[in-house]
Structure formats: C-alpha cells, structure tokens
Amino acid sequence: KYDSILGSYIRSNGGETSVDLTSGNPLKYKTVIVQFAKETHLGDLEKHLLYDVIGTGKALVFMDGVAQPATWSKISRTSRTIYKDASGKELKLNPGPIWISILPSANPVTYN
C-alpha cells in the first residue's frame, strides 16, 4: 500500500503490516517491482521452484504511487537487471529500499 505522506510503499502479508524483526518498524520501500519470469517446478519433495531470470521479460514498476508497465533484461548471472519503460528507456529507480517480487509469467496482478 502506498503512503503518500511517507512517499513509500508499506509491505503487508495476509492483511497485516510486515515489520522489521529488530526495530519493530513497518517495512517500507521507495520502489516495488513485479518481475515476471518463466517458472519451472523441480519435482522434488520440497516442491522447489526455479525462475528463469536470465534473458528478458515483462515487469510492473511502482514508484511514487504510480504503476507503469516495463520490461526487464539480464544478460548473465552476475550482471544487474535492467528495467526499461514502454519506450525502451532505462528507468531511474527512486533512491532507497527496493522490493522485487518475481512471479510466474502468466500470473495476473491486480492493484489500484
């Protein structure tokens, strides 16, 4: 949830605010990214999942209370992921904490 007074997104899970276990303060992020990637089920007993984050794909980037469609690209395991806007220009992410969630490519995401 975006807090316009703090200029940050407050993380929650199951309707409850997530807090830092040391300070007890709510977890806040200046930028939230939803990165879509191919998901592979490994078929092991623990039901581990593998996400293909080398290559390119779609993303949603949330900054300053606004969601914008984007693309991501990463050329190798050790390179950084680049996020670009709809016109192909690299996004300048807000300074501060960033939360990145990787979801299966076909997952629907709803927000308001």
C-alpha positions as CSV (number, residue, x, y, z in Angstrom):
1,K,0.0,0.0,0.0
2,Y,1.4,3.4,-1.0
3,D,1.7,6.0,1.8
4,S,1.8,9.4,0.1
5,I,2.9,11.1,3.3
6,L,6.0,8.9,3.7
7,G,6.5,8.5,-0.1
8,S,6.9,4.8,0.4
9,Y,5.1,1.5,-0.1
10,I,4.3,-0.3,3.2
11,R,4.6,-4.1,2.9
12,S,1.9,-6.3,4.3
13,N,1.1,-10.0,4.1
14,G,-2.3,-11.5,4.8
15,G,-3.7,-8.1,5.6
16,E,-1.1,-7.4,8.4
17,T,1.7,-4.9,8.1
18,S,5.1,-6.6,7.9
19,V,7.6,-5.3,10.4
20,D,11.4,-5.3,10.8
21,L,12.1,-8.0,13.4
22,T,14.8,-5.9,15.1
23,S,13.2,-2.4,15.2
24,G,9.6,-3.4,15.0
25,N,9.1,-0.6,12.4
26,P,6.9,-1.3,9.3
27,L,8.8,-2.4,6.2
28,K,8.9,0.5,3.7
29,Y,10.1,0.6,0.1
30,K,10.5,3.5,-2.3
31,T,10.1,1.3,-5.3
32,V,8.3,-2.0,-5.8
33,I,8.9,-4.2,-8.9
34,V,6.9,-7.2,-10.0
35,Q,9.1,-9.1,-12.4
36,F,7.5,-11.9,-14.5
37,A,9.6,-14.9,-15.3
38,K,9.3,-18.5,-16.5
39,E,8.7,-20.8,-13.6
40,T,9.9,-24.4,-13.5
41,H,8.8,-26.9,-10.9
42,L,11.8,-29.1,-10.0
43,G,9.6,-32.0,-9.0
44,D,11.4,-32.6,-5.7
45,L,9.8,-33.5,-2.4
46,E,10.2,-29.9,-1.1
47,K,8.4,-28.6,-4.2
48,H,11.2,-26.1,-5.0
49,L,10.6,-23.7,-7.9
50,L,13.1,-22.2,-10.3
51,Y,12.7,-18.9,-12.0
52,D,14.5,-18.0,-15.2
53,V,15.8,-14.5,-14.6
54,I,18.5,-14.5,-17.3
55,G,17.0,-13.1,-20.5
56,T,14.1,-10.7,-20.9
57,G,10.5,-10.3,-19.8
58,K,7.7,-8.1,-18.6
59,A,7.5,-6.2,-15.3
60,L,5.4,-3.7,-13.4
61,V,7.2,-0.9,-11.6
62,F,5.5,1.0,-8.8
63,M,7.0,4.4,-7.9
64,D,5.5,7.5,-6.3
65,G,2.1,5.8,-6.1
66,V,2.0,5.1,-9.9
67,A,2.3,1.7,-11.6
68,Q,3.9,1.6,-15.0
69,P,4.4,-1.4,-17.4
70,A,8.1,-2.1,-18.0
71,T,10.5,-4.7,-19.4
72,W,13.5,-6.3,-17.7
73,S,16.7,-7.8,-19.1
74,K,19.6,-9.6,-17.6
75,I,22.5,-10.9,-19.7
76,S,24.3,-13.1,-17.2
77,R,24.0,-14.5,-13.6
78,T,26.4,-11.8,-12.3
79,S,25.1,-8.8,-14.3
80,R,22.5,-6.5,-12.9
81,T,18.9,-6.5,-14.1
82,I,17.9,-3.5,-16.3
83,Y,14.3,-2.2,-16.2
84,K,13.0,-0.1,-19.1
85,D,9.8,1.8,-19.7
86,A,7.4,1.3,-22.6
87,S,9.6,3.5,-24.8
88,G,12.7,1.4,-24.1
89,K,14.4,4.0,-21.9
90,E,16.1,2.6,-18.7
91,L,14.1,3.5,-15.7
92,K,15.7,5.6,-13.0
93,L,14.5,4.0,-9.8
94,N,13.9,6.0,-6.7
95,P,16.8,6.1,-4.2
96,G,16.1,3.9,-1.2
97,P,14.9,0.4,-0.5
98,I,13.5,-1.6,-3.4
99,W,11.3,-4.7,-3.1
100,I,11.4,-7.1,-6.1
101,S,8.8,-9.9,-6.4
102,I,9.3,-12.5,-9.1
103,L,6.1,-14.1,-10.3
104,P,5.3,-16.7,-13.0
105,S,4.8,-15.1,-16.4
106,A,1.1,-15.9,-16.6
107,N,0.2,-14.7,-13.1
108,P,-2.4,-11.9,-13.0
109,V,-1.6,-8.9,-10.8
110,T,-4.3,-6.6,-9.6
111,Y,-3.7,-3.2,-8.0
112,N,-5.4,0.1,-7.5
